[in-house]
């Protein structure tokens, strides 16, 4: 084998990289176990903050780098947020009431539901129709777009600006969402802008147990404000009085007492942290009991360390773990009596600089100067913002520019507050509160603070976009309970382990101990490399990802089977062991390469057009295909050549008593059967198509839009009972109930109730209506809605998972599903045409693949309601159809590769005989590969869990019919098309020879 050095070097590098990345999971587990030995939660956190893996990586970095678990394994929440482009345009046009504008917006909204064109293009088209002779600048030459659009701007210039503004709003939404998720404390969140889907942001949050709180957090608008402030010495006396009144036990009583004017020194209280360079003896080392006693004397100031003079608006410091308790006090009823009505206390967005302790946040005193409580200056006046470095200090800062009106108001604001601080606030968190040294005119100024380079980039983007022109709304949502996730982990591990063991046994039974174990070692290396690469991408492992890995095991066997079957053929032809192994690997290479590449094509299409579970499956499948090709084709050959060069394994057997004569020397006349098989295919196709019209397909909410609730009942409950109740709960909506198990305790409830509404309160409303209706019918007995929504409290019935798909997402899913199947077939047609240079092979494979897809879809139509699991058409099902196409083409490529090889060896042979011989020669490989893959799929089908059973069923049917279609559809079609051209060519050659003879 050539290039041994490259293969060995690649294997070593992959091994080292996999060990490195997988080691973070073991390091995290070790640190967690050590921290668990400490009883104090604070001590646990301090231990985690202090550790350094390999002397470099913090505990947080280990958490981020370890292989993560997806929502279906860990539990949590997945949402897709959408920034409404129509709302953005309405804001940019200052909500004009011009009839042509309102009519164009209405028509564009209506067409967007069914069109794949973006909203801006549709709006421009309709505006030109409704207002001929008018220009877009008449609408968008507004104060907000001053400097970007003027009355003389052309339509193309205005359209360009609108697209830039929409993209800025989306980028701003992304940054705001990421900041909010980080502040919420989600470990290993996955936040990404969805490519090709304007305005959509996907957020995956493992471990979330408060979905309602997260919905509110994600759907709020980014509100940028510039506030005047109070100096600390003006507010601290009020905080001291508030502390005293709280210590006296006051809660809600009213009093006419005014705030103390004195600035007396507060009573002693334990210091929780210190300013850098402060006296170390000032640090109090109190126990929990002492702290509780201190809180009784000073409920507020025991947690909040006040600052004093020269601190500008910063009135105090507090540990992040105390901010919630302090907020409850400073926003409570007593605080409303004590604090001036024009004071608003807000926390810093990031930990304060200059503090030795970790995670210390600052509390700022904001001065409310308007009657309506609004900030004197808001983010809509910012026209540009850039992240730069200060020329003097070299620290990162943000330079911002305002429009004319903003510059005027900013100059007045800074002039009135010389010597004081101006607080820059985003979503009620203070990003910076710099001292004003003089009036700032011209509308340009810089913001500096405790910033990193990344923070200034994000802040500049937020300032540039200002307040989000339209709030983001959730258009798709999925919530999975942690208990359900734990069950999925167990099912995934069991199915993976059993499938792996069965494959090992099967390979040994079919190819003897040493060849079988070498193939099994390649499978283990494949899994090891796949997990290592997956971890290096920081991708989360999901149930569908495990299915992709398990399936890649089945397809990895195919390469070993192809090689071993070719080696057996060469040995039967009388070659020595060394020559047979070399010829076996060489002759099998083209078939392995082609089949793996066609699978990769399908995997890439799955990844590009799929979302969520489909992408997880595609990622692991693609990685598994590449790793299996490397391990089976190159690494195993290194082992054989090493042993054979030392004159070992010269008498190795690649068969056992079971497999020695399996499908050998067969002479089935497959090509003579094509009329019968085509007749059967036509009948089956007619049955499947007829079923589409008569029974239809059970479309999930992925295609129709709606809400799904998987409800675990305490007692056996018939779906018919639930359906009757749903009709009364949601009388004007479409509803359904489907049992997900054989015990009738787990039922999935679907409804499209108010799915068109963008009001975030509707989600909670639908859950409340469901709870009240089921409780009234006596089907659940939970005390309240919160316990009904808690997936861990199942006694009395509860929602263990839920999902929501908006109509716009459903439309895109339907379009993407159709396009992805068409693109997969077209891509494979072109690849086969280029690789085999004969349209007959392309036609045969494409028609057979189309029948394979039709069969799987038709069976889902025919058998719906007859099997103990759901046969709904969802995104996972589309993934299964595409995977069937990718797997099925493997078998066809192997058969066609042998036909191509035999054409070169026997160019004068009768074409029908050549096709029959080629199929018979590959029959053993076909049976072994299909059977090994079926072993894996059947394990997934019976042990992989309800969420993956429909996928496994579709794949099982696809493998069976895909194998049959290779022999009885693809090959006969190629034979008929190719046979005519070859016979015509031979007749012409014979005629020429006869003419020359005369």
Buried (B, 14 or more C-beta within 10 A) or exposed (E): EEEEEEBEEBBEEBBEBBEBBBBBBEBBEEBBEEBEEBEEEEEBBEBBEEBEBEEEBBBEBBBBBBBBBBBBBBBBBBBBBBBBBBBBBBBBBEEBEBEBBBBBBEBBBEBBEEBEEBBBBBBBBBBBEBBEEBBBBBBBBBEBBBEBBEEEBEBEBBBBBBBEBBBBBBBBBBBBBBBBBEBBEBEBBBBEBBEEBBBBBBBBBBBBBEBBEBBEBBBBEBBBBBBBBBBBBBBBBBBBBBBBBBBEEBEEEEEEEEBEEEEEEBEEBBBBBBBEEEEEEEBBEBEEEEBEEBBEBBBBBBBBBBBEEEBBBBBBBBBBEBBEBBBEBBEBEBBEBBBBEEBBBBBBBBBBEEBEBEBBBBBBBBBBBEEEEEBBBBBBBBBBBBBEEEEEEEBBBBBBBBBEBBBBBBBBBBEEBEEBBBBBBBBEBBBBBBEBEEBBBEBEBEBBBBBEEEBBBBBBBBBBBBBBBBBBBBBBBBBBBBBBBEBBBEBBEBBBEBBBEBBBEBBBBBBBEBBBBBBBBBBEBBBBBBBBBBBBEBBBBBBBBBBBBBBBBBBBBBBBBBBBBBBBBBBEEEBEBBBBBBBBBBBBBBBBBBBBBBBBBBBBBBBBBBBBBBBBBBBBBBBBBBBBBBBBBBBBBBBBBEBBEEEEBEEBBBBBEEBEEBBBEEEEEBBEBBEEBBEEBEEBBEEBBEBBEEBEBBBBBBBBBBBBBBBBBBEEBEBEBBBEBBEEBBEEBEBBBBBBEEEBBBBBBBBBBBBEBBEBEBBBBBBBBBBBBBBEBEBBBBEEBEBBBBBEBBEBBBBBBBBBBBBBBBBBBBBBBEBBBEBBBEBBBEBBBEBBEBBBBBBBBBBBBBBBBBBBBBBBBBBBEEEEBBBBBBBBBBBBBBBBBBBBBBBBBBBBBBBBBBBEEEEEEEBBBBBBBBBBBBBBBBBBBBBBBBBBBBBBBEBBBBBBBBBBBBBBBBBBBBBBBBBBBBBBBBBBBBBEEBEEEEEEEEEEEEEEEE
